[in-house]
Amino acid sequence: MEWLYILMPIAGVKIFWPGLIILGVGVGIIGGFFGMGGAWMVTPGLNILGFPMAFAIGTDIAHMAGKSLISTMRHGKFGNVDYKLGMIMLVGTVVGFEAGAQMVMWLERLGSVEKVVRWIYIVLLALIAWMVFHDVAKRRQKEREAAAKGVKLEAGATGVEWHKALHKIKIPPMVHLKEAGIYCSAWLPIFVSFLTGWLAGILGIGGGLIRMPALIYLIGCPTHVAVGTDLFEVMISGLYGAATYTYKGRTELVAAIIMLVGAAMGAQVGAVATKYIKGYGIRIAFGLAVVGCAISILMKLVQPWVPQYKAFLDAGATVLVLGLVTCMSLYIFVRMVQGVQMELARKRAN
């Protein structure tokens, strides 16, 4: 089965190349749908396939930049991108990203990068999963309360409304964001983007894993606008991140190109799917994907304590990540096809 493995010349490791294709196509669909580069799956996925963590981070960022450009163009056509908000957040994203990248280099010199990055992933994924499902539960509670009163809950109502408290902070300059329908202090998106950029630089993600929830829960964007605007930010931070990690010699371009070919096709499907799967359908699917990703990382973390099960846990983590990407991609694709069929049926009926 040697033909199934390809040597990565810069990282100096042999990688299961079909796994790279599955990650590329699947994450292209998932990233285009959730409004993220999908790196929250790719970085751990590349590490599980055999890349050292620093190379997994750099390679993922390189492939992510090109794919996010394609997704952003598609979302822009649907009016899902608030470019003004994206440009305001750009300052904090770039500064925070470089701070995070420098921290990774420091951890690599200490020999602690693998352990520290994995534990940060676990904590972050757990917090995000809790936030998403807490929001869904609160939303359903509001629906039940509205039904008991004989009224219908507003379509734009959310479960968690932290953004309303943050919008009361009136530190100049104030900005009006047309597509997002928000009036707030410019410092709010700048602070959020610095925090997400810093974590992005550490974890090797475009920031979408945390920026998309932050846009919804802290800034108050509608879900579909958060998706498109986040992809715009992922594209910018990804281009900068690819340059800085390549300069540091931690980007495996062969793997990035293999994934990018599949991701370019998948991103089109994911972006179109948001037209047919709206609001809380996106949030619930996102929460389930986060839980699955966290479990796969835990399977790598526990290996030092149960070395006799290392081979089983390695195989299980690989199957879980690739299986999760495949299942989520198929779900999104099927829902998109169903939506297209219903739209065509309505047009024929009219």
Residue pairs with C-beta under 8 A, 6 or more apart in sequence:
4 16
4 17
4 18
5 14
5 15
5 16
5 17
6 14
6 15
6 17
6 254
7 13
7 14
7 15
8 14
8 15
8 51
8 55
8 252
8 254
8 255
9 252
9 254
10 55
10 249
10 251
10 252
10 253
10 254
11 51
11 52
11 55
11 59
11 252
13 50
13 51
13 52
14 50
15 49
15 50
15 51
15 255
16 49
16 50
17 258
19 45
19 49
19 318
19 322
20 49
20 255
20 258
20 259
21 258
21 259
21 262
22 322
22 325
22 326
23 41
23 42
23 45
23 46
23 259
23 262
23 322
23 325
24 63
24 258
24 259
24 260
24 261
24 262
24 263
24 266
25 262
25 263
25 265
25 266
25 329
26 38
26 41
26 266
26 322
26 325
26 326
26 328
26 329
27 37
27 38
27 39
27 41
27 42
27 67
27 259
27 263
27 266
27 325
28 38
28 67
28 262
28 263
28 264
28 265
28 266
28 267
28 268
28 269
28 270
29 266
29 267
29 269
29 270
29 273
29 328
29 329
29 332
29 333
30 36
30 38
30 41
30 266
30 270
30 289
30 325
30 328
30 329
30 332
31 37
31 38
31 64
31 67
31 68
31 71
31 208
31 231
31 234
31 263
31 266
31 267
31 270
32 67
32 70
32 71
32 74
32 231
32 266
32 267
32 268
32 269
32 270
32 271
32 273
32 274
33 227
33 270
33 271
33 273
33 274
33 277
33 282
33 285
33 332
34 208
34 212
34 227
34 270
34 282
34 285
34 286
34 289
35 75
35 208
35 212
35 226
35 227
35 228
35 229
35 230
35 231
35 234
35 274
36 205
36 206
36 208
36 209
36 211
36 212
36 230
36 231
36 234
37 60
37 64
37 67
37 68
37 205
37 206
37 208
37 231
37 234
37 238
38 64
38 67
38 208
38 263
39 60
39 61
39 64
39 203
39 204
39 205
39 206
39 208
39 209
40 121
40 125
40 203
40 205
40 208
40 209
40 290
40 293
41 289
41 293
41 321
41 324
41 325
42 56
42 60
42 63
42 64
42 259
43 53
43 56
43 57
43 60
43 203
43 204
43 205
44 56
44 118
44 121
44 293
44 296
44 297
44 300
44 321
45 321
45 322
45 325
46 55
46 56
46 59
46 60
46 255
47 53
47 56
47 114
47 300
48 296
48 300
48 314
48 317
48 318
48 321
49 318
51 59
51 252
51 255
52 114
53 113
53 114
53 117
53 118
54 104
54 105
54 108
54 113
54 250
55 250
55 251
55 252
56 204
57 104
57 117
57 203
57 204
57 245
57 250
58 204
58 242
58 245
58 246
58 248
58 250
58 251
58 252
59 250
59 251
59 252
59 253
59 255
59 256
60 204
60 205
60 256
61 204
61 206
61 238
61 241
61 242
61 245
61 251
62 238
62 242
62 245
62 246
62 251
62 253
62 256
63 255
63 256
63 257
63 259
63 260
63 263
64 206
64 234
64 238
64 241
64 242
65 235
65 238
65 239
65 241
65 242
66 260
66 263
66 264
67 260
67 263
67 264
67 266
67 267
68 206
68 231
68 232
68 234
68 235
68 238
68 267
69 235
70 264
70 267
70 268
71 231
71 235
71 267
71 268
71 270
71 271
72 81
72 228
72 231
72 232
72 234
72 235
74 267
74 268
74 271
74 272
75 81
75 227
75 228
75 231
75 232
75 271
75 274
76 228
78 224
78 228
78 271
78 274
78 275
79 179
80 179
80 224
80 225
80 227
80 228
80 229
80 274
81 179
81 225
81 228
81 229
81 231
81 232
82 177
82 178
82 179
82 180
82 221
82 225
82 228
82 229
83 179
83 229
83 232
84 175
84 177
84 178
84 179
85 177
85 179
85 180
85 182
85 189
85 219
85 221
85 229
86 229
86 232
86 233
86 236
88 175
88 186
88 189
88 190
88 193
89 189
89 190
89 192
89 193
89 211
89 233
90 193
90 233
90 236
91 190
91 193
92 189
92 190
92 191
92 192
92 193
92 194
92 195
92 197
93 193
93 194
93 196
93 197
93 200
93 207
93 233
93 236
93 237
94 197
94 236
94 237
94 240
95 194
95 197
96 193
96 194
96 195
96 196
96 197
96 198
96 199
96 200
96 201
97 197
97 198
97 200
97 201
97 207
97 237
97 240
97 241
97 244
98 201
98 244
99 197
99 198
99 201
100 197
100 198
100 199
100 200
100 201
100 202
100 203
101 201
101 202
101 241
101 244
101 245
101 248
102 201
103 201
103 202
104 113
104 117
104 201
104 202
104 204
105 248
107 113
107 116
107 117
115 301
117 202
117 203
117 204
118 297
118 300
118 301
119 301
120 199
120 202
120 203
121 203
121 294
121 297
122 294
122 297
122 298
122 301
124 199
124 203
124 209
124 210
125 290
125 291
125 293
125 294
125 297
126 294
128 209
128 210
128 213
128 287
128 290
129 287
129 290
129 291
129 294
131 160
131 213
131 217
132 213
132 283
132 284
132 286
132 287
132 290
133 287
134 159
134 160
135 158
135 159
135 160
135 217
135 283
136 159
136 280
136 283
136 284
136 287
137 159
138 158
138 159
138 160
139 157
139 158
139 159
139 280
140 159
141 159
142 153
142 157
142 159
143 153
146 152
146 153
155 279
156 222
158 216
158 217
160 217
162 217
162 218
163 217
163 218
163 219
163 220
164 220
166 184
166 188
166 218
166 219
166 220
167 182
167 183
167 184
167 188
167 220
169 184
169 185
169 187
169 188
170 185
171 185
171 187
172 185
173 185
173 186
174 183
174 184
174 185
174 186
175 183
175 184
175 185
175 186
176 182
176 183
177 183
177 184
179 225
179 229
180 219
180 220
180 221
180 222
180 225
180 229
181 222
182 219
182 220
182 221
184 219
184 220
188 218
188 219
189 219
192 211
192 214
192 215
192 218
192 219
193 207
193 211
193 233
195 210
195 214
196 207
196 210
196 211
196 214
197 207
197 237
199 205
199 207
199 210
200 206
200 207
200 210
200 211
200 237
200 241
201 241
203 209
206 233
206 234
206 235
206 237
206 238
206 241
207 230
207 233
207 234
207 237
208 230
208 231
208 233
208 234
209 290
211 230
211 233
211 234
212 226
212 227
212 230
212 286
215 221
215 225
215 226
215 229
215 230
216 223
216 226
216 283
221 229
223 278
223 279
223 280
223 282
223 283
224 274
224 278
224 279
224 282
227 274
227 282
228 274
242 251
245 251
246 253
266 329
269 332
269 333
269 336
270 332
272 336
273 332
273 333
273 335
273 336
273 339
274 282
275 339
276 335
276 336
276 338
276 339
276 340
276 342
276 343
277 285
277 332
277 335
277 336
277 339
285 328
285 331
285 332
289 324
289 328
292 320
292 324
293 321
293 324
295 320
296 317
296 320
296 321
296 324
297 317
299 313
299 314
299 316
299 317
299 320
300 313
300 314
300 317
302 313
303 309
303 310
303 313
303 314
306 313
